[in-house]
Amino acid sequence: MVAAGVPLFGDGAGHFGFSSFDTARTALYAGGTLIGEAASDYAEFEVPPGTADLRLEQSATRSAPFRLSTSVSGVWTFRSATTSEETLLPLSTVRFSPRVDDRNVAPAGTSFTFPVEVVRPTGSAAPPNRDLTAEFSTDDGQTWQPATVAGSGGKRTVRVSNPTGPAYVSLRGHATDAAGNTATITVIKAYEVG
């Protein structure tokens, strides 16, 4: 069995975040075939014994009164095998930590650099991060532009171009660890610029 319940609304400092939401979905695939899905932020799936390449998808959306993180999603790919005891899955996450003011607003019309970290679950078999790429969007994820990622390992920096005038910036990070497991995290309206 695979139990999945990733806290999608955590912050860059690693605090678990819980939120009310309008919609949620959790789905598990094996080799491209849907094993099961639930309209929830938590689900348990029966998987056949043996080794398999799995893909977990989780997402949630929320509306007013929330103006930020209105849609958050994660997609993880990993190799799984039957175990005799409970085992944490190698689901790393990408944590963006833009330096914003107390209203979560960043300066408009500037090149904006901030920390990004790939975090492995404590106690899991996830090896260290190998590759990290990032993108940003200024139209709520309709189009994406590459962001500049600098550094190596799990802790790096990302640079985006903040738009002029009042707007929102969405962020997407794609991490690959040394075993080939992947994590793609997307945050629509990650922060505001103004």
Secondary structure as UniProt FT lines:
FT   STRAND          2..4
FT   TURN            8..9
FT   TURN            12..13
FT   STRAND          23..30
FT   TURN            31..32
FT   STRAND          33..38
FT   STRAND          43..45
FT   STRAND          52..61
FT   TURN            64..65
FT   STRAND          71..80
FT   STRAND          93..96
FT   TURN            102..103
FT   STRAND          105..106
FT   TURN            108..109
FT   STRAND          111..119
FT   TURN            122..123
FT   STRAND          129..137
FT   TURN            140..141
FT   STRAND          145..146
FT   STRAND          148..152
FT   TURN            153..154
FT   STRAND          155..161
FT   STRAND          167..177
FT   TURN            178..179
FT   STRAND          182..193
//
